[in-house]
């Protein structure tokens, strides 16, 4: 099984990835093989099965009080930024 | 001589100082790690400073069992001020502004951090071949993989480049490399050890655990890292317990289930024999062993790859070239910056998982894949729950084969099949341990796995310790040459 190339392109754009034109075919094939493997799940009758979307132990939400407290030092956080200016992250211009 | 409990005794009796011990390990890393490749970063100065402080603490009589003892940490666990890369180009220069909770806990014990250990990029892989930086070799045979994703952790402990190490396990990433390298590897119950500061791969499956040379050390490390943490919303507020008390308890009356699906096709003969021998050992020690069934076992692997990839696609969305890590050099506009940064920063396997996860979550496919995988997850948990009504622990192989050669598994699905014995445990959130069970004909380590019900780590440790005492397999060590 192969996944359509247009589909590979669409999924890549959703994931903010760029797939090399030359590698399109490889991706169609590999993703197809993995999806085919995942299709084994169709052998099961899951009509009555409940979903377990909450994860393995937490079946309830965990909240905390919204308290004011000291946070990280700004410079320490910005230290890792690829580009910064006067205490802010620098990003490319997004408006003309 | 190289376990935590042996070193702790020497430190206590002042036959050895932490600075001396740390220097020994740093020298050994210098001489032997060039062949093994287990460390991405070695932090000699910080380690020696920590060792000095540990010696002061020991002199004051305030030491715990981990005080002054060196440790290696997988490079996806945050260490304040020490580069934490996830073995990815994307985070090649990331210096965490904080410690993971486990790091902080070890520091509070006076542990000495030697450095950061190699892994598959973002913990996605089973051979550590997907690391951006280097290949880690199996200390038992340098032409073979150490397993993964925590391959650096396993190899470092096996080659005695660290007395013990921390790793993370999302689908087997502690147990499988522990089996490949002949360590004791524990994946604790989901929620027992805080994940705060563990760079997320699949948040509902990830769990931090240990690589040690024997089961006693495993209990000692678990004592230090387990416990409630308000910084992790899935951390469980359970009673504190001393896990070393589980060691040496009699096995009489213990019920061991052996799920037949784990011994079906595709298991290397010597590994199957190791499980059969373990059954004999347990029966001799007074436990009752019986075949049992986990009928949905074969569906765990596809469900795992869908759920983990879906969660990964969401977790890894944060790597965009803005806040930290790699940023593309040339781009035109913001979307371009994101796309080029991510395409250049992530390796192939990571991109594959992000693509699969995005696909499984995308409109029109969500019900067919992601939702179905979550339903199967519920059923698998039920399978296990039924078994644990009858049995204290389950006994299985850890891996279908022993360590293979580099490049041997180039097809992604073939690589995924190697996780067949480990993923169901993560899907169900259970604790499991891999313990050494001898060598195969090629001289490569075999691991057997014990699985217990949630928060029943004590039973795992009791059973693992009894096996270890009876067989002595934990004493096997590879010969690693030191090069001047």
Interface residues (C-beta under 8 A of the other chain):
Chain A: X3 X8 X11 X12 X14 X15 X16 X17 X18 X27 X30 X31 X33 X34 X35 X37 X38 X39 X40 X41 X42 X43 X44 X46 X49 X50 X51 X52 X53 X55 X56 X57 X58 X62 X64 X72 X73 X76 X77 X79 X80 X81 X82 X83 X89 X91 X92 X93 X94
Chain B: X93 X94 X95 X97 X98 X189 X190 X191 X203 X204 X205 X230 X233 X234 X236 X296 X298 X299 X301 X302 X303 X305 X306 X313 X317 X320 X321 X322 X323 X324 X325 X326 X327 X331 X332 X333 X334 X335 X336 X337 X338 X339 X340 X342 X343 X346 X351 X352 X354 X355 X356 X358 X359 X360 X362 X369 X371 X372 X373 X374 X375 X376 X377 X378 X379 X381 X411 X412 X413 X416 X427 X428 X429 X454
